[in-house]
């Protein structure tokens, strides 16, 4: 099953959540939601693939 068509919807939902956190909670809430979202993204990658692959990570040696 091709799930690439869901990526824009997921990105839009994440943007809405970050916007609401910034609007109603201020900068601290925005940063907290941003960090927890990144952690959730990495956990989701690990759950889906069994490993976290970041091919374009900064500082990666070639």
VMD Tcl script that builds the backbone (N, CA, C; Angstrom):
set m [mol new atoms 186]
animate dup $m
set s [atomselect $m all]
$s set {name element resname resid chain x y z} {
  {N N UNK 1 A 0.846 -1.185 0.000}
  {CA C UNK 1 A 0.000 0.000 0.000}
  {C C UNK 1 A 0.886 1.240 0.000}
  {N N UNK 2 A 0.603 2.140 -0.879}
  {CA C UNK 2 A 1.366 3.372 -0.978}
  {C C UNK 2 A 0.779 4.403 -0.018}
  {N N UNK 3 A 1.590 4.841 0.955}
  {CA C UNK 3 A 1.100 5.799 1.947}
  {C C UNK 3 A 1.635 7.196 1.718}
  {N N UNK 4 A 2.271 7.447 0.583}
  {CA C UNK 4 A 2.838 8.764 0.325}
  {C C UNK 4 A 1.780 9.847 0.184}
  {N N UNK 5 A 0.569 9.474 -0.171}
  {CA C UNK 5 A -0.478 10.477 -0.328}
  {C C UNK 5 A -0.928 11.049 1.015}
  {N N UNK 6 A -0.592 10.421 2.113}
  {CA C UNK 6 A -0.948 10.904 3.444}
  {C C UNK 6 A 0.064 11.900 4.010}
  {N N UNK 7 A 1.251 11.986 3.427}
  {CA C UNK 7 A 2.297 12.840 3.984}
  {C C UNK 7 A 1.905 14.317 4.035}
  {N N UNK 8 A 1.294 14.890 2.990}
  {CA C UNK 8 A 0.882 16.300 3.107}
  {C C UNK 8 A -0.174 16.522 4.192}
  {N N UNK 9 A -1.061 15.567 4.368}
  {CA C UNK 9 A -2.095 15.689 5.392}
  {C C UNK 9 A -1.467 15.630 6.779}
  {N N UNK 10 A -0.523 14.737 6.968}
  {CA C UNK 10 A 0.166 14.632 8.261}
  {C C UNK 10 A 0.962 15.901 8.539}
  {N N UNK 11 A 1.635 16.428 7.524}
  {CA C UNK 11 A 2.378 17.673 7.687}
  {C C UNK 11 A 1.476 18.846 8.020}
  {N N UNK 12 A 0.317 18.903 7.372}
  {CA C UNK 12 A -0.628 19.967 7.655}
  {C C UNK 12 A -1.148 19.861 9.088}
  {N N UNK 13 A -1.452 18.655 9.539}
  {CA C UNK 13 A -1.935 18.453 10.907}
  {C C UNK 13 A -0.870 18.867 11.919}
  {N N UNK 14 A 0.379 18.517 11.652}
  {CA C UNK 14 A 1.459 18.912 12.556}
  {C C UNK 14 A 1.597 20.431 12.592}
  {N N UNK 15 A 1.463 21.083 11.447}
  {CA C UNK 15 A 1.525 22.542 11.403}
  {C C UNK 15 A 0.395 23.194 12.173}
  {N N UNK 16 A -0.795 22.631 12.071}
  {CA C UNK 16 A -1.938 23.171 12.808}
  {C C UNK 16 A -1.726 23.027 14.304}
  {N N UNK 17 A -1.228 21.873 14.735}
  {CA C UNK 17 A -0.974 21.650 16.168}
  {C C UNK 17 A 0.080 22.626 16.677}
  {N N UNK 18 A 1.159 22.812 15.911}
  {CA C UNK 18 A 2.196 23.758 16.328}
  {C C UNK 18 A 1.660 25.189 16.361}
  {N N UNK 19 A 0.835 25.541 15.394}
  {CA C UNK 19 A 0.245 26.871 15.379}
  {C C UNK 19 A -0.668 27.119 16.563}
  {N N UNK 20 A -1.480 26.140 16.902}
  {CA C UNK 20 A -2.367 26.284 18.064}
  {C C UNK 20 A -1.574 26.366 19.360}
  {N N UNK 21 A -0.508 25.565 19.465}
  {CA C UNK 21 A 0.334 25.617 20.658}
  {C C UNK 21 A 0.975 26.991 20.795}
  {N N UNK 22 A 1.429 27.557 19.688}
  {CA C UNK 22 A 2.044 28.889 19.730}
  {C C UNK 22 A 1.012 29.962 20.054}
  {N N UNK 23 A -0.178 29.832 19.491}
  {CA C UNK 23 A -1.204 30.856 19.686}
  {C C UNK 23 A -1.746 30.868 21.113}
  {N N UNK 24 A -1.962 29.711 21.681}
  {CA C UNK 24 A -2.607 29.642 22.992}
  {C C UNK 24 A -1.651 29.387 24.143}
  {N N UNK 25 A -0.461 28.878 23.858}
  {CA C UNK 25 A 0.446 28.543 24.950}
  {C C UNK 25 A 1.725 29.350 24.971}
  {N N UNK 26 A 1.992 30.092 23.918}
  {CA C UNK 26 A 3.206 30.882 23.881}
  {C C UNK 26 A 4.389 30.090 23.344}
  {N N UNK 27 A 5.565 30.685 23.472}
  {CA C UNK 27 A 6.780 30.094 22.918}
  {C C UNK 27 A 7.150 28.784 23.609}
  {N N UNK 28 A 6.977 28.719 24.914}
  {CA C UNK 28 A 7.324 27.498 25.649}
  {C C UNK 28 A 6.502 26.301 25.191}
  {N N UNK 29 A 5.212 26.503 25.019}
  {CA C UNK 29 A 4.347 25.422 24.550}
  {C C UNK 29 A 4.685 25.033 23.123}
  {N N UNK 30 A 5.006 26.019 22.294}
  {CA C UNK 30 A 5.391 25.753 20.909}
  {C C UNK 30 A 6.630 24.867 20.867}
  {N N UNK 31 A 7.649 25.223 21.632}
  {CA C UNK 31 A 8.888 24.440 21.640}
  {C C UNK 31 A 8.670 23.041 22.209}
  {N N UNK 32 A 7.830 22.924 23.245}
  {CA C UNK 32 A 7.540 21.619 23.821}
  {C C UNK 32 A 6.844 20.719 22.802}
  {N N UNK 33 A 5.865 21.260 22.100}
  {CA C UNK 33 A 5.160 20.474 21.079}
  {C C UNK 33 A 6.103 20.116 19.939}
  {N N UNK 34 A 6.986 21.023 19.569}
  {CA C UNK 34 A 7.949 20.757 18.504}
  {C C UNK 34 A 8.900 19.625 18.877}
  {N N UNK 35 A 9.437 19.651 20.082}
  {CA C UNK 35 A 10.372 18.611 20.536}
  {C C UNK 35 A 9.661 17.274 20.676}
  {N N UNK 36 A 8.484 17.271 21.274}
  {CA C UNK 36 A 7.750 16.012 21.433}
  {C C UNK 36 A 7.303 15.456 20.084}
  {N N UNK 37 A 6.995 16.333 19.135}
  {CA C UNK 37 A 6.660 15.875 17.794}
  {C C UNK 37 A 7.848 15.213 17.117}
  {N N UNK 38 A 9.043 15.779 17.296}
  {CA C UNK 38 A 10.249 15.180 16.716}
  {C C UNK 38 A 10.542 13.828 17.348}
  {N N UNK 39 A 10.362 13.717 18.649}
  {CA C UNK 39 A 10.566 12.437 19.327}
  {C C UNK 39 A 9.556 11.410 18.819}
  {N N UNK 40 A 8.314 11.824 18.672}
  {CA C UNK 40 A 7.288 10.922 18.143}
  {C C UNK 40 A 7.585 10.475 16.729}
  {N N UNK 41 A 8.132 11.383 15.926}
  {CA C UNK 41 A 8.510 11.041 14.559}
  {C C UNK 41 A 9.597 9.970 14.558}
  {N N UNK 42 A 10.613 10.128 15.400}
  {CA C UNK 42 A 11.694 9.142 15.468}
  {C C UNK 42 A 11.198 7.794 15.996}
  {N N UNK 43 A 10.308 7.819 16.972}
  {CA C UNK 43 A 9.731 6.569 17.473}
  {C C UNK 43 A 8.905 5.898 16.382}
  {N N UNK 44 A 8.184 6.680 15.608}
  {CA C UNK 44 A 7.406 6.124 14.499}
  {C C UNK 44 A 8.296 5.507 13.435}
  {N N UNK 45 A 9.430 6.147 13.130}
  {CA C UNK 45 A 10.379 5.566 12.180}
  {C C UNK 45 A 10.910 4.238 12.695}
  {N N UNK 46 A 11.233 4.207 13.973}
  {CA C UNK 46 A 11.758 2.972 14.556}
  {C C UNK 46 A 10.703 1.872 14.527}
  {N N UNK 47 A 9.462 2.213 14.827}
  {CA C UNK 47 A 8.394 1.221 14.828}
  {C C UNK 47 A 8.112 0.696 13.418}
  {N N UNK 48 A 8.208 1.565 12.429}
  {CA C UNK 48 A 7.888 1.169 11.063}
  {C C UNK 48 A 9.001 0.364 10.412}
  {N N UNK 49 A 10.247 0.704 10.687}
  {CA C UNK 49 A 11.368 0.092 9.982}
  {C C UNK 49 A 12.286 -0.738 10.872}
  {N N UNK 50 A 12.124 -0.666 12.177}
  {CA C UNK 50 A 13.000 -1.397 13.082}
  {C C UNK 50 A 14.335 -0.703 13.309}
  {N N UNK 51 A 14.531 0.432 12.667}
  {CA C UNK 51 A 15.736 1.233 12.844}
  {C C UNK 51 A 15.428 2.657 12.422}
  {N N UNK 52 A 16.251 3.574 12.866}
  {CA C UNK 52 A 16.101 4.963 12.470}
  {C C UNK 52 A 17.175 5.257 11.439}
  {N N UNK 53 A 16.737 5.533 10.215}
  {CA C UNK 53 A 17.668 5.848 9.128}
  {C C UNK 53 A 17.522 7.316 8.772}
  {N N UNK 54 A 18.572 8.073 8.986}
  {CA C UNK 54 A 18.575 9.483 8.643}
  {C C UNK 54 A 19.658 9.711 7.600}
  {N N UNK 55 A 19.336 9.528 6.325}
  {CA C UNK 55 A 20.368 9.576 5.291}
  {C C UNK 55 A 21.009 10.944 5.105}
  {N N UNK 56 A 20.306 12.009 5.414}
  {CA C UNK 56 A 20.847 13.349 5.195}
  {C C UNK 56 A 21.149 14.055 6.506}
  {N N UNK 57 A 21.459 13.297 7.548}
  {CA C UNK 57 A 21.721 13.891 8.851}
  {C C UNK 57 A 23.007 14.704 8.825}
  {N N UNK 58 A 22.984 15.883 9.430}
  {CA C UNK 58 A 24.214 16.682 9.467}
  {C C UNK 58 A 25.266 16.004 10.337}
  {N N UNK 59 A 26.495 16.130 9.938}
  {CA C UNK 59 A 27.589 15.545 10.698}
  {C C UNK 59 A 27.860 14.101 10.359}
  {N N UNK 60 A 27.154 13.562 9.405}
  {CA C UNK 60 A 27.362 12.168 9.020}
  {C C UNK 60 A 28.644 12.057 8.200}
  {N N UNK 61 A 29.490 11.141 8.575}
  {CA C UNK 61 A 30.740 10.948 7.842}
  {C C UNK 61 A 30.520 10.032 6.660}
  {N N UNK 62 A 31.220 10.328 5.590}
  {CA C UNK 62 A 31.071 9.518 4.378}
  {C C UNK 62 A 32.323 8.744 4.118}
}
mol reanalyze $m
mol bondsrecalc $m
mol representation Tube
mol addrep $m
